[in-house]
Amino acid sequence: MVTNSSSQNNVGVLLISHGSRLPYGEEVINQVAKIYQEKTDYPVVVSFMNMSKPSIPAAINQLADEGVEKIVAIPVFLAHGVHTKQDIPKLLQINDGHGSNEDNEHGHSHGHSHDHGHQHEQGHGHSHDHQDEEAEEIRFKGEIIYTEPLGADNRIADIIEDRVNDAL
């Protein structure tokens, strides 16, 4: 494990998952967080867009309570979609939830606003209860860096290869 340095003490990692009424997704993301936590000294917190807890605002506040000044928020999704482009940025309060994060040359947004006019639009063809988006105000005043989803990666192809070999 890496020794803490002053630059690491102020950074937290927020893993964002979809959430489900069933326990399986929650179990997997918590296992992923545990595996990653063993590789880093950054505080790592899991959050969910809906149905599971903690919510994104609650998880951000947990990291704020731990004294972080910068949060790296990672959507644990394979590809971009309405959730990664609109819903999650809105919940993170890093934009109005209607634009893309590609305005920044690196594909991520820095900082967040405190515009609390959250109204989830149902125009993307299915409905979700985005867990009382207004219920908890984000107390975090630092920087949020929102990353790309996992995407196409050789490590994912390796997992697929393992699944195929295990199945044969």
HUBELDA-V221990 format. One record per pair of residues at least 4 apart in sequence whose C-alpha atoms are under 7 Angstrom apart, sorted by sequence separation. I is the first residue (numbers start at 1). J is the second residue. D is the distance in Angstrom with one decimal. If there is no record, write none. Layout:
i=I j=J d=D
i=I j=J d=D
This chain:
i=4 j=8 d=6.1
i=5 j=9 d=6.4
i=23 j=27 d=6.2
i=24 j=28 d=6.3
i=25 j=29 d=6.2
i=26 j=30 d=6.1
i=27 j=31 d=6.2
i=28 j=32 d=6.2
i=29 j=33 d=6.1
i=30 j=34 d=6.2
i=31 j=35 d=6.2
i=32 j=36 d=6.2
i=33 j=37 d=5.9
i=34 j=38 d=6.4
i=35 j=39 d=7.0
i=36 j=40 d=6.6
i=37 j=41 d=7.0
i=48 j=52 d=5.8
i=54 j=58 d=5.8
i=55 j=59 d=6.2
i=56 j=60 d=6.2
i=57 j=61 d=6.2
i=58 j=62 d=6.2
i=59 j=63 d=6.4
i=60 j=64 d=6.2
i=61 j=65 d=6.0
i=62 j=66 d=6.4
i=63 j=67 d=6.6
i=64 j=68 d=5.4
i=80 j=84 d=5.4
i=81 j=85 d=5.9
i=82 j=86 d=5.4
i=83 j=87 d=4.6
i=84 j=88 d=5.5
i=85 j=89 d=6.7
i=86 j=90 d=6.1
i=87 j=91 d=6.3
i=88 j=92 d=6.0
i=89 j=93 d=6.0
i=90 j=94 d=6.4
i=104 j=108 d=6.0
i=122 j=126 d=6.6
i=153 j=157 d=6.6
i=154 j=158 d=6.2
i=155 j=159 d=6.5
i=156 j=160 d=6.4
i=157 j=161 d=6.1
i=158 j=162 d=6.2
i=159 j=163 d=6.2
i=160 j=164 d=6.2
i=161 j=165 d=6.2
i=162 j=166 d=6.0
i=163 j=167 d=6.1
i=164 j=168 d=6.4
i=4 j=9 d=6.7
i=20 j=25 d=6.7
i=48 j=53 d=6.1
i=50 j=55 d=6.9
i=54 j=59 d=5.9
i=63 j=68 d=6.0
i=80 j=85 d=6.5
i=82 j=87 d=6.5
i=83 j=88 d=5.7
i=84 j=89 d=7.0
i=89 j=94 d=5.5
i=90 j=95 d=5.9
i=102 j=107 d=4.6
i=104 j=109 d=6.3
i=122 j=127 d=5.9
i=19 j=25 d=6.7
i=47 j=53 d=6.7
i=48 j=54 d=6.1
i=49 j=55 d=6.2
i=89 j=95 d=6.0
i=90 j=96 d=5.6
i=101 j=107 d=5.7
i=102 j=108 d=6.7
i=19 j=26 d=6.7
i=37 j=44 d=6.2
i=47 j=54 d=5.2
i=48 j=55 d=5.1
i=49 j=56 d=6.3
i=90 j=97 d=4.3
i=101 j=108 d=5.5
i=47 j=55 d=5.4
i=48 j=56 d=5.9
i=89 j=97 d=5.6
i=101 j=109 d=6.0
i=47 j=56 d=5.1
i=75 j=84 d=6.8
i=87 j=97 d=5.9
i=33 j=44 d=6.7
i=86 j=97 d=4.2
i=47 j=59 d=5.7
i=86 j=98 d=5.5
i=33 j=46 d=6.9
i=46 j=59 d=6.9
i=86 j=99 d=6.9
i=45 j=59 d=6.4
i=85 j=100 d=5.6
i=94 j=109 d=6.6
i=118 j=133 d=6.7
i=30 j=46 d=6.8
i=85 j=101 d=7.0
i=118 j=134 d=6.8
i=94 j=111 d=6.2
i=95 j=112 d=6.9
i=94 j=112 d=3.9
i=95 j=113 d=6.9
i=93 j=112 d=5.2
i=94 j=113 d=5.7
i=93 j=113 d=5.5
i=93 j=114 d=6.5
i=13 j=42 d=6.6
i=19 j=48 d=5.1
i=12 j=42 d=5.5
i=13 j=43 d=6.1
i=14 j=44 d=6.0
i=15 j=45 d=6.2
i=16 j=46 d=6.1
i=17 j=47 d=6.2
i=18 j=48 d=5.4
i=19 j=49 d=6.0
i=21 j=51 d=6.0
i=11 j=42 d=6.2
i=12 j=43 d=5.0
i=13 j=44 d=4.7
i=14 j=45 d=5.1
i=15 j=46 d=4.8
i=16 j=47 d=4.9
i=17 j=48 d=4.9
i=18 j=49 d=5.0
i=19 j=50 d=5.2
i=20 j=51 d=5.4
i=111 j=142 d=6.8
i=112 j=143 d=6.9
i=12 j=44 d=6.1
i=13 j=45 d=6.3
i=14 j=46 d=5.9
i=15 j=47 d=6.1
i=16 j=48 d=5.6
i=17 j=49 d=6.4
i=18 j=50 d=6.3
i=19 j=51 d=5.3
i=20 j=52 d=6.1
i=111 j=143 d=4.3
i=112 j=144 d=6.5
i=9 j=42 d=6.9
i=14 j=47 d=6.9
i=19 j=52 d=4.9
i=110 j=143 d=6.0
i=111 j=144 d=4.9
i=8 j=42 d=6.3
i=110 j=144 d=5.4
i=111 j=145 d=7.0
i=56 j=91 d=6.6
i=110 j=145 d=5.0
i=56 j=92 d=7.0
i=109 j=145 d=5.6
i=4 j=41 d=6.3
i=108 j=145 d=6.3
i=109 j=146 d=5.6
i=1 j=39 d=6.0
i=2 j=40 d=6.4
i=108 j=146 d=5.1
i=1 j=40 d=6.3
i=2 j=41 d=6.4
i=108 j=147 d=5.5
i=91 j=133 d=7.0
i=12 j=63 d=6.3
i=12 j=68 d=5.8
i=10 j=67 d=6.6
i=11 j=68 d=5.2
i=14 j=71 d=6.7
i=10 j=68 d=4.2
i=11 j=69 d=6.1
i=12 j=70 d=6.3
i=13 j=71 d=5.6
i=14 j=72 d=6.0
i=15 j=73 d=6.1
i=16 j=74 d=5.9
i=17 j=75 d=6.4
i=9 j=68 d=6.9
i=10 j=69 d=5.0
i=11 j=70 d=4.8
i=12 j=71 d=4.8
i=13 j=72 d=4.9
i=14 j=73 d=4.6
i=15 j=74 d=5.1
i=16 j=75 d=4.7
i=17 j=76 d=5.5
i=10 j=70 d=6.2
i=11 j=71 d=5.7
i=12 j=72 d=6.3
i=13 j=73 d=6.1
i=14 j=74 d=6.1
i=15 j=75 d=6.2
i=16 j=76 d=5.7
i=15 j=76 d=6.4
i=80 j=149 d=6.5
i=79 j=149 d=5.7
i=73 j=144 d=6.8
i=78 j=149 d=5.7
i=79 j=150 d=6.8
i=70 j=142 d=5.5
i=71 j=143 d=6.2
i=72 j=144 d=6.0
i=73 j=145 d=5.9
i=74 j=146 d=6.2
i=77 j=149 d=5.3
i=78 j=150 d=4.9
i=79 j=151 d=5.4
i=69 j=142 d=4.8
i=70 j=143 d=4.7
i=71 j=144 d=4.7
i=72 j=145 d=4.8
i=73 j=146 d=4.8
i=74 j=147 d=5.3
i=75 j=148 d=7.0
i=76 j=149 d=6.0
i=77 j=150 d=6.0
i=78 j=151 d=4.9
i=69 j=143 d=6.5
i=70 j=144 d=5.8
i=71 j=145 d=6.1
i=72 j=146 d=6.1
i=73 j=147 d=6.2
i=74 j=148 d=7.0
i=75 j=149 d=5.1
i=76 j=150 d=6.3
i=74 j=149 d=6.7
i=64 j=140 d=5.3
i=61 j=138 d=6.1
i=51 j=129 d=6.9
i=58 j=136 d=6.8
i=60 j=138 d=6.9
i=61 j=139 d=5.9
i=50 j=129 d=6.0
i=57 j=136 d=6.2
i=61 j=140 d=6.0
i=50 j=130 d=4.6
i=51 j=131 d=6.4
i=57 j=137 d=6.7
i=60 j=140 d=6.7
i=49 j=130 d=6.0
i=50 j=131 d=5.2
i=57 j=138 d=5.4
